[in-house]
Amino acid sequence: MAEKTPPKITLKAARVNAGLTAKEVGEIVGKNYQTILSYEKDSTEIPMGLARKLAEIYDYPIDFIFLGKTTEYKRFKAS
């Protein structure tokens, strides 16, 4: 049986699915929780190392985490 491809989700969705708060994630990666929340709204400028670390923490493949502005994700998802 072929492996099912995971859906593409936002950074916030990946965090919430992992059962973590922004504050907990901030403590794990050594960033302020507001920085985490900021990247969840607009991850166009997120350092790739941090994006990979978050994907690892969230146990979700980086290729299936939408990186960009959440408004663009909503528009992308609607089409």
C-alpha positions in Angstrom: 0.0 0.0 0.0 1.3 3.4 -1.0 2.1 5.9 1.8 -0.5 8.7 2.0 0.8 12.2 1.3 0.2 14.5 4.2 -1.8 17.7 3.6 -0.1 21.0 3.2 -0.7 23.0 6.4 0.4 26.2 8.0 3.1 26.6 10.7 0.4 27.4 13.2 -1.6 24.3 12.3 1.5 22.1 12.6 2.2 23.6 16.1 -1.4 23.2 17.2 -1.5 19.6 15.9 1.7 18.9 17.9 -0.1 20.1 21.0 2.3 22.9 21.7 1.8 26.6 22.6 3.9 29.3 21.0 5.5 29.9 24.3 6.6 26.3 24.6 8.0 26.3 21.1 9.8 29.6 21.8 11.5 28.1 24.8 12.5 25.0 22.9 14.1 27.0 20.0 15.4 29.9 22.1 13.1 32.5 20.6 10.5 34.8 22.1 7.0 33.4 21.7 6.0 36.6 19.8 8.6 35.7 17.2 7.0 32.3 16.7 3.6 33.9 16.4 5.0 36.4 13.9 6.5 33.6 11.7 3.1 31.9 11.9 1.5 34.9 10.3 4.2 35.6 7.8 7.0 33.0 7.3 8.4 34.4 4.1 11.5 35.6 5.9 11.9 32.6 8.3 15.5 31.3 8.4 15.5 27.8 6.8 17.3 26.3 9.8 14.5 27.5 12.1 11.8 26.2 9.7 13.5 22.8 9.6 13.8 22.8 13.4 10.1 23.6 13.8 9.2 20.8 11.3 11.2 18.4 13.4 9.6 19.6 16.7 6.1 19.3 15.1 7.0 16.0 13.6 5.7 17.1 10.2 7.5 17.0 6.9 8.9 20.5 6.0 7.8 20.0 2.4 4.2 19.9 3.5 4.4 23.0 5.7 3.2 26.2 3.9 5.8 28.9 4.2 4.6 32.4 3.4 1.8 34.7 4.5 -1.2 33.0 5.9 -3.4 35.2 3.7 -1.6 33.7 0.7 -2.2 30.2 2.1 -6.0 30.9 2.4 -6.0 32.1 -1.2 -3.9 29.2 -2.4 -6.1 26.7 -0.5 -9.3 28.2 -2.0 -8.1 27.6 -5.6 
